[in-house]
Amino acid sequence: MQTLSKKTTILFSPDLYQQLKDIAKTCKISVAELIRQAAVKQYLLSDKKKRLKAVEHLSKIGGSIPNWQTLEEEMSNGRLNPI
């Protein structure tokens, strides 16, 4: 298990906190662990999924990719429109 060393305080409405407690109890984990898992899923894994999707999209385009110097020259000369 990873060592936990950072602490934060989050305020919830009583209703929301009760819902989180119920979910945590069903999952047999603490509310804190439930929130940590949600944060990873929402912010870290989704970014990874987006990056993987972008790589998959680029791989489907095909074709050769010039080296950085050539790309930079083409962009400077207006032959490529930067994104």
GROMACS elastic network, one bead per residue, 0.5 to 0.9 nm:
[ bonds ]
;  ai    aj funct       b0    kb
    1     4     6  0.89328   500
    4     7     6  0.82801   500
   11    17     6  0.87679   500
   12    15     6  0.79872   500
   12    16     6  0.61295   500
   12    17     6  0.56956   500
   13    16     6  0.53272   500
   13    17     6  0.61301   500
   13    18     6  0.85800   500
   14    17     6  0.51787   500
   14    18     6  0.61132   500
   14    19     6  0.86675   500
   15    18     6  0.51844   500
   15    19     6  0.63035   500
   15    20     6  0.87274   500
   16    19     6  0.50831   500
   16    20     6  0.62416   500
   16    21     6  0.86344   500
   17    20     6  0.50233   500
   17    21     6  0.61158   500
   17    22     6  0.85923   500
   17    31     6  0.86121   500
   18    22     6  0.61532   500
   18    23     6  0.86413   500
   19    22     6  0.50974   500
   19    23     6  0.62606   500
   19    24     6  0.85776   500
   20    23     6  0.51115   500
   20    24     6  0.60225   500
   20    25     6  0.84783   500
   20    31     6  0.63795   500
   20    34     6  0.78006   500
   20    35     6  0.85451   500
   21    24     6  0.50398   500
   21    25     6  0.60165   500
   21    26     6  0.85548   500
   21    30     6  0.77119   500
   21    31     6  0.58462   500
   21    34     6  0.89437   500
   22    25     6  0.51245   500
   22    26     6  0.62288   500
   22    27     6  0.86625   500
   22    31     6  0.89177   500
   23    26     6  0.50952   500
   23    27     6  0.62182   500
   23    28     6  0.84760   500
   23    29     6  0.87220   500
   23    31     6  0.82288   500
   23    34     6  0.81015   500
   24    27     6  0.50189   500
   24    28     6  0.58617   500
   24    29     6  0.51389   500
   24    30     6  0.56231   500
   24    31     6  0.54678   500
   24    32     6  0.87217   500
   24    33     6  0.80787   500
   24    34     6  0.60366   500
   25    29     6  0.61948   500
   25    30     6  0.72324   500
   25    31     6  0.82096   500
   26    29     6  0.78910   500
   27    30     6  0.85556   500
   27    34     6  0.84152   500
   29    32     6  0.81744   500
   29    33     6  0.62051   500
   29    34     6  0.66573   500
   30    33     6  0.51533   500
   30    34     6  0.62285   500
   30    35     6  0.86867   500
   31    35     6  0.62348   500
   31    36     6  0.86556   500
   32    35     6  0.51749   500
   32    36     6  0.62183   500
   32    37     6  0.86754   500
   33    37     6  0.60941   500
   33    38     6  0.84801   500
   34    37     6  0.52454   500
   34    38     6  0.61953   500
   34    39     6  0.87013   500
   35    39     6  0.61333   500
   35    40     6  0.86910   500
   36    39     6  0.51562   500
   36    40     6  0.63455   500
   36    41     6  0.86609   500
   37    40     6  0.52244   500
   37    41     6  0.61333   500
   37    42     6  0.85032   500
   38    41     6  0.50946   500
   38    42     6  0.58816   500
   38    43     6  0.83134   500
   39    42     6  0.51896   500
   39    43     6  0.57762   500
   39    44     6  0.73264   500
   40    43     6  0.55412   500
   40    45     6  0.61351   500
   40    46     6  0.84303   500
   41    44     6  0.59851   500
   41    45     6  0.50774   500
   41    46     6  0.64956   500
   42    45     6  0.65154   500
   42    46     6  0.58802   500
   42    47     6  0.83931   500
   43    46     6  0.57079   500
   43    47     6  0.63271   500
   43    48     6  0.89177   500
   44    47     6  0.53632   500
   44    48     6  0.64402   500
   44    49     6  0.87935   500
   45    49     6  0.60916   500
   45    50     6  0.85519   500
   46    50     6  0.61125   500
   46    51     6  0.85991   500
   47    50     6  0.50404   500
   47    51     6  0.62149   500
   47    52     6  0.86203   500
   48    51     6  0.51067   500
   48    52     6  0.61660   500
   48    53     6  0.85465   500
   49    52     6  0.50802   500
   49    53     6  0.60559   500
   49    54     6  0.85721   500
   50    53     6  0.50529   500
   50    54     6  0.61885   500
   50    55     6  0.86836   500
   51    54     6  0.50612   500
   51    55     6  0.62548   500
   51    56     6  0.86399   500
   52    55     6  0.50603   500
   52    56     6  0.61426   500
   52    57     6  0.85616   500
   53    56     6  0.50523   500
   53    57     6  0.61439   500
   53    58     6  0.86391   500
   54    57     6  0.50401   500
   54    58     6  0.61877   500
   54    59     6  0.85904   500
   55    58     6  0.50713   500
   55    59     6  0.61029   500
   55    60     6  0.87115   500
   56    59     6  0.50942   500
   56    60     6  0.63989   500
   56    61     6  0.89817   500
   57    60     6  0.52889   500
   57    61     6  0.67053   500
   58    61     6  0.52808   500
   58    62     6  0.72308   500
   59    62     6  0.57674   500
   59    63     6  0.89435   500
   62    65     6  0.87601   500
   65    68     6  0.88967   500
   65    71     6  0.85883   500
   66    69     6  0.80879   500
   66    70     6  0.60319   500
   66    71     6  0.62969   500
   67    70     6  0.55131   500
   67    71     6  0.63760   500
   67    72     6  0.87422   500
   68    71     6  0.50534   500
   68    72     6  0.60204   500
   68    73     6  0.85717   500
   69    72     6  0.50963   500
   69    73     6  0.61917   500
   69    74     6  0.86358   500
   70    73     6  0.51268   500
   70    74     6  0.61419   500
   70    75     6  0.85791   500
   71    74     6  0.51369   500
   71    75     6  0.61228   500
   71    76     6  0.85297   500
   71    80     6  0.77998   500
   72    75     6  0.51670   500
   72    76     6  0.60874   500
   72    77     6  0.85992   500
   72    80     6  0.88938   500
   73    76     6  0.50327   500
   73    77     6  0.61005   500
   73    78     6  0.85681   500
   73    79     6  0.85627   500
   74    77     6  0.51360   500
   74    78     6  0.61632   500
   74    79     6  0.50166   500
   74    80     6  0.56022   500
   74    81     6  0.87625   500
   75    78     6  0.50927   500
   75    79     6  0.57645   500
   75    81     6  0.62913   500
   75    82     6  0.66556   500
   76    79     6  0.76519   500
   76    80     6  0.80309   500
   77    80     6  0.77842   500
   78    81     6  0.65800   500
